[in-house]
Each structure stands twice: as structure tokens, then as C-alpha cells.
Amino acid sequence: MLECFNALMMGKIKSILNIYANKKMAIMTALGFASGFPFLLVFSTLSLWLKESGWTYAAIGAFSLVKIPYAFKWLWSPLLDNLKIPYLWKLGRRRSWALLTQAILFLAIFAMSAVNPSYQHNMMWVCALFVCLASASLDIVLDAYRVELFQKSPEEQAPGAAVFVLGYRLGLIFSGAGALWLAEIMSWNSVYMIMACGAFVGILTVILIKEPQTNFDYEKLTSQSLKHFLINSVKEPLKDFTKHQHWLVILFFIFIYRMGDAYFAPMAFPFYDDMGFSKTEIAYVIKIYGMAATIIGGLFGGILVKKVGLFKGLYICGFIQGLTTLLFSLQALAGNNLWLLTGVITLENFSSGMATTAFVAYISSLCNVLYTATQYALLSSLMSLARDVFAATSGLLAEVLPWSWFFVVAAAFSIPGIVTIKWLWQKQIEQEKYSLSKSKN
């Protein structure tokens, strides 16, 4: 019996290694890091810096509007999909843009390190906006690269998304826990100077990797007139997406699915600070234990989706995600309880990792490889719109509600996403039954 169990476990381990241990997944990890590390530098890490510089909750919540480029990156995604960059274009469509955006990202973060937010409010807004513009543009390129890399092996999209999210989370550890640790021993300005160097991970990776092979006719497209460019780069990708059944419901689902997590995120660090946790405790619990849980959850989410399918996986992840957000209400009532915080963060981040992987895999499945960057940017922008615009009101709510009720409201925002994916799942089942009966007749 024991030998059978050991053989079964070895088979499981080999199966997992076959999925995740290869060159493509290593590339996805590095590119995920490049995509992820800038985010906290204009989000929760920056929120703590702003709080220590005397900014109010309302001002910190409103500052999340600086991340609007993430929500509207689809506006310029056709340019990144189709325009050549002089000299750099020889690297390829994706690699050339990835290299340029990361160079800009490095300069923008480095510029933030020279700002004093106590009195240079406008300068901080400007620098953070440039970071968001460069980061959002980089996301367009890297998401397109990821989808195109697995176009000939679509069964690897979910595991590829999981590993990309793994790298993304490692980037968050660097700019989250890493920044908090450094902030204990040096000024925030010095911390951001070091954080800027994170861009070199992506720059080096882009130099070493190859451009994915596609059937894209670069020369033909760039020789067209402006009218034809707009038709092929803007109109056709949008028209192609509307061929999906229930495409309006799909757009609503993408907007609402991660709303619960998105809403409380701008207030997370101020909440931990109000509970009396030090920066070191936040770094250890939230950015190490929590991030480890997110990474494991993301990998588990990739396996889950591959086993049960996208719709069922999204439904399960969405339900768990709402429950774990609600756990923060218990933390608010308990106050400074480090053990409880560790448990709450671990569970919430595990569910968040699962949901993110399932969500990224779903969006990837909706994209036509001919219009990868434009379509993926449009879809992911809807999620960003919920996070960066609607969540900007979280600071106002935090000022009028106790923390315990604040998280009840945030958890309630998960319900519309759960209901919507259940509806889409049911419609898919009905369509499959109809197609099956039609083929028999």
C-alpha cells in the first residue's frame, strides 16, 4: 500500500514538473517579474510613504487615480501592436517595445526617488503617472508575448498564466517586502532608487529571448495608409471580439470579477498601520507569508483550471475570494493580533492567486492571435478600471465606516462576479448540448 502511495505521489510530482519545469515557463517567470515589480511602487508601498508624509486617507485613495493608464491602455495598444520603433524594430515586434518601455520605466522610478511627497505633491503625481504609463505599455507587450508564445499549445495557456503570475508575485515581493525592509534602514528616496534597478531583470530577459513566431504580416501593415491602419488595428480587433456569444456579459464579468480585492487594496496598508503593525511585521507577514500563499495559490489555480475547466474554476475561485475578503472584518475586530493576521493574509492571498490565474487564462482564451495586444489590453483594462477608478472611493468609505464594516462592503462586491460567471457557465453548457444534439442529427 505504501509503495503504491509513493508511486502515485512520484507520478503526481513528475506530472507537475512536466507542466512547469521548462524553458517557456522560465521565460514567463522573468517576464512576470518585469510586469509585476512596478505596480506596488505606485500602489500600497507608495501609500505607506504618502501616509508617513502626512497625506490623508481621502488623498491616498484619490491618488490611486494615477493608475488610470492601466484602465485605458487599450487606447494605444494598436500602436504597440503595429508600429515599428526605429533601430530597435530588428529585435521584433514584441521585444523592441518591451525594451523601450522598460528603459522609460527605469527612468521614471528613478525620478520618483528624487521627490519629497511632503510638499512636492504635483511632482509625485507626474512621476507616478509616467511609471504607470510605461508599466501599462509594458503589460500590453508582455501579455501579447505570453499569448503568442503558447498559441501552438493552447493547453499550456493556464499553466503559462500561473507561472507568469508567479513571476509577477515575485516582483511584488521585491517592491513590497523588499521596499519595506529597506525603508526601516534608509530613506524612502533611497529605497526607490534601488527599486528602479528592478527594470534590469526584464531588460536582460528581453535581450536573451526570441520573438514568438506568428503569421503577422509586418511589412504589409506598416505600408498601409492611416485609414487602413485604423481599420486593421482598431476596428477589426473590436469587430472580431464581438463574435463571441454574450460578449457584453463577458465584458461586464471582466469588469466586476476582481472588484472585492480591488476595492480594499488601496486601504490595505493604512489598515495594517491603524491596527498597530510595524513595517517589519507587514513585510514579513503580508509580503512573505502572504506572497508565498499567493504564489502557491496561483500554481494551484493553474492545475485546477486544467482539471475542471475555465468556467468551473472561475466560479470556485470567485466564491472563495469573497469569503476570504470577509475575514478581514475579524482582523479589524481583533486589532493587533499577528497570528490572526498571518492566517487571514495566507487564506486571502491563496484565494487571490487562484483567482488571478483563472482570470488571466480566461482573458487569454478570448483573444485572437491576430490582434493579441489590442484585445488583451482592452479586456485587462476593464479589470484595471474597476481597480483604479472605482476603488478610488475606498478612502472616502474608510473615513465614514469602521474597518469591520468596510470589509463587509468589499466582500459584497464579489457577489456580482460569482453570479455572472455562473450564468456564462450555464450558457456554455447549453451551447455544448445544442451542438452535440445538432451533430447527432
Long-range contacts (C-beta under 8 A, 24 or more apart in sequence): 16-303, 19-156, 19-159, 19-302, 19-303, 19-306, 20-159, 20-162, 20-163, 20-299, 24-149, 24-150, 24-156, 24-160, 25-159, 25-160, 25-163, 27-149, 27-205, 27-209, 28-146, 28-149, 28-160, 28-163, 28-164, 28-166, 28-167, 29-163, 29-164, 29-166, 29-167, 29-170, 30-167, 30-201, 30-202, 30-205, 31-142, 31-145, 31-146, 31-164, 31-167, 31-202, 31-205, 32-142, 32-163, 32-164, 32-165, 32-166, 32-167, 32-168, 32-169, 32-170, 32-171, 33-167, 33-168, 33-170, 33-171, 33-174, 33-198, 33-201, 33-202, 34-98, 34-102, 34-138, 34-142, 34-167, 34-171, 34-198, 34-199, 34-201, 34-202, 34-205, 35-135, 35-138, 35-139, 35-142, 35-164, 35-167, 35-168, 35-171, 35-202, 36-167, 36-168, 36-169, 36-170, 36-171, 36-172, 36-175, 37-171, 37-172, 37-174, 37-175, 37-195, 37-198, 37-199, 37-201, 38-105, 38-109, 38-131, 38-134, 38-135, 38-138, 38-171, 38-175, 38-198, 38-199, 39-135, 39-171, 39-172, 39-175, 40-172, 40-175, 40-176, 40-179, 41-109, 41-112, 41-131, 41-175, 41-179, 41-192, 41-195, 42-66, 42-67, 42-128, 42-131, 42-132, 42-135, 43-67, 43-265, 43-266, 44-176, 44-265, 44-266, 44-268, 44-269, 45-175, 45-176, 45-179, 45-180, 45-269, 46-128, 47-266, 47-268, 47-269, 47-270, 48-180, 48-183, 48-269, 48-270, 48-273, 48-279, 49-117, 49-183, 49-188, 50-117, 50-124, 51-269, 51-270, 51-273, 52-188, 53-116, 53-117, 53-118, 54-118, 55-117, 56-395, 57-267, 57-270, 57-395, 57-398, 57-399, 58-395, 58-396, 58-399, 59-395, 60-266, 60-267, 60-270, 60-395, 61-266, 61-267, 61-391, 61-392, 61-393, 61-394, 61-395, 61-396, 61-398, 62-392, 62-395, 63-125, 63-128, 64-266, 64-387, 64-388, 64-391, 64-392, 64-394, 65-388, 65-389, 65-392, 66-125, 66-128, 66-129, 66-132, 67-132, 67-384, 67-387, 67-388, 68-132, 68-388, 68-389, 69-129, 69-132, 69-133, 69-135, 69-136, 70-132, 70-135, 70-136, 70-139, 70-381, 70-384, 70-387, 70-388, 71-381, 71-382, 71-384, 71-385, 71-387, 71-388, 71-389, 72-381, 72-385, 73-136, 73-137, 73-139, 73-140, 73-377, 73-380, 73-381, 73-384, 74-374, 74-377, 74-378, 74-381, 76-137, 76-140, 77-140, 77-373, 77-374, 77-376, 77-377, 77-378, 78-230, 78-233, 78-234, 78-237, 78-373, 78-374, 79-233, 80-137, 80-140, 80-141, 80-144, 80-373, 81-144, 81-233, 81-371, 81-372, 81-373, 81-374, 82-221, 82-222, 82-229, 82-232, 82-233, 83-222, 84-218, 84-222, 91-206, 91-211, 92-210, 92-211, 93-211, 93-216, 93-218, 94-141, 94-142, 94-144, 94-145, 94-148, 94-211, 94-212, 95-206, 95-209, 95-211, 97-137, 97-140, 97-141, 98-138, 98-141, 98-142, 98-145, 98-202, 98-206, 99-203, 99-206, 99-207, 101-134, 101-135, 101-137, 101-138, 101-141, 102-134, 102-138, 102-199, 102-202, 102-203, 102-206, 103-199, 103-203, 104-130, 104-133, 104-134, 105-131, 105-134, 105-135, 105-138, 105-199, 106-196, 106-197, 106-199, 106-200, 106-203, 108-133, 108-134, 109-192, 109-195, 109-196, 109-198, 109-199, 110-192, 110-193, 110-196, 112-192, 113-189, 113-190, 113-191, 113-192, 113-193, 113-195, 113-196, 114-189, 115-189, 116-189, 136-384, 138-202, 139-377, 139-380, 140-373, 140-376, 140-377, 141-373, 143-372, 143-373, 143-376, 143-377, 143-380, 144-372, 144-373, 144-376, 145-212, 146-364, 147-364, 147-367, 147-369, 147-372, 147-376, 148-212, 148-214, 148-369, 148-372, 149-212, 151-212, 151-214, 151-369, 154-365, 155-306, 157-361, 157-364, 157-365, 158-302, 158-305, 158-306, 158-310, 158-357, 158-358, 158-361, 159-302, 159-303, 159-306, 161-302, 161-357, 161-360, 161-361, 161-364, 162-298, 162-299, 162-301, 162-302, 162-303, 162-357, 162-361, 163-299, 163-302, 164-360, 165-295, 165-298, 165-353, 165-356, 165-357, 165-360, 166-295, 166-298, 166-299, 169-291, 169-294, 169-295, 169-298, 169-353, 170-291, 170-295, 171-198, 172-287, 172-291, 173-287, 173-288, 173-291, 174-198, 176-283, 176-286, 176-287, 176-291, 177-283, 177-284, 177-286, 177-287, 177-288, 177-291, 178-287, 180-279, 180-280, 180-282, 180-283, 180-287, 181-280, 181-283, 183-279, 184-279, 184-280, 214-369, 215-370, 216-370, 233-374, 234-374, 236-371, 237-368, 237-370, 237-371, 237-374, 237-375, 237-378, 238-378, 240-368, 240-370, 240-371, 240-375, 241-366, 241-368, 241-375, 241-378, 244-366, 245-427, 245-431, 246-424, 246-427, 249-420, 249-423, 249-424, 250-366, 250-424, 251-379, 251-382, 252-420, 253-417, 253-420, 253-421, 253-424, 254-363, 254-379, 254-382, 254-383, 255-382, 255-383, 255-385, 255-386, 256-386, 256-413, 256-416, 256-417, 256-420, 257-314, 257-318, 257-355, 257-359, 257-383, 257-417, 257-420, 257-421, 258-321, 258-355, 258-356, 258-359, 258-383, 258-386, 258-387, 258-417, 259-386, 259-390, 259-413, 259-414, 259-416, 259-417, 260-321, 260-322, 260-325, 260-410, 260-411, 260-412, 260-413, 260-414, 260-417, 261-321, 261-325, 261-352, 261-355, 262-383, 262-386, 262-387, 262-390, 262-391, 262-413, 263-390, 263-391, 263-394, 263-409, 263-410, 263-413, 264-325, 264-328, 264-394, 264-406, 264-407, 264-410, 265-387, 265-391, 265-394, 266-391, 266-392, 266-394, 266-395, 267-394, 267-395, 267-398, 267-406, 270-398, 271-328, 271-332, 271-398, 271-403, 272-341, 274-403, 275-331, 275-332, 275-335, 275-336, 275-341, 276-335, 276-336, 277-336, 277-338, 277-341, 281-338, 281-341, 285-338, 285-341, 285-342, 285-345, 286-341, 286-345, 289-342, 289-345, 289-346, 290-345, 290-346, 290-348, 290-349, 291-349, 293-345, 293-346, 293-347, 293-349, 293-350, 293-353, 294-349, 294-350, 294-352, 294-353, 294-356, 295-353, 296-350, 296-353, 297-349, 297-350, 297-351, 297-352, 297-353, 297-354, 297-357, 298-353, 298-354, 298-356, 298-357, 299-353, 299-357, 300-350, 300-353, 300-354, 301-353, 301-354, 301-355, 301-356, 301-357, 301-358, 302-357, 302-361, 304-354, 304-358, 305-357, 305-358, 305-361, 310-358, 310-361, 310-362, 310-365, 311-421, 311-424, 311-425, 311-428, 312-425, 313-358, 313-361, 314-355, 314-358, 314-359, 314-362, 314-421, 314-425, 315-418, 315-421, 315-422, 315-425, 316-354, 317-351, 317-354, 317-355, 317-358, 317-359, 318-355, 318-414, 318-417, 318-418, 318-421, 319-414, 319-418, 320-351, 320-354, 320-355, 321-351, 321-352, 321-354, 321-355, 321-414, 322-411, 322-412, 322-414, 322-415, 322-418, 323-351, 323-411, 324-348, 324-350, 324-351, 324-352, 325-407, 325-410, 325-411, 325-414, 326-407, 326-408, 326-411, 328-403, 328-407, 328-410, 329-403, 329-404, 329-405, 329-407, 329-408, 329-411, 332-402, 332-403, 332-404, 332-406, 332-407, 333-404, 359-383
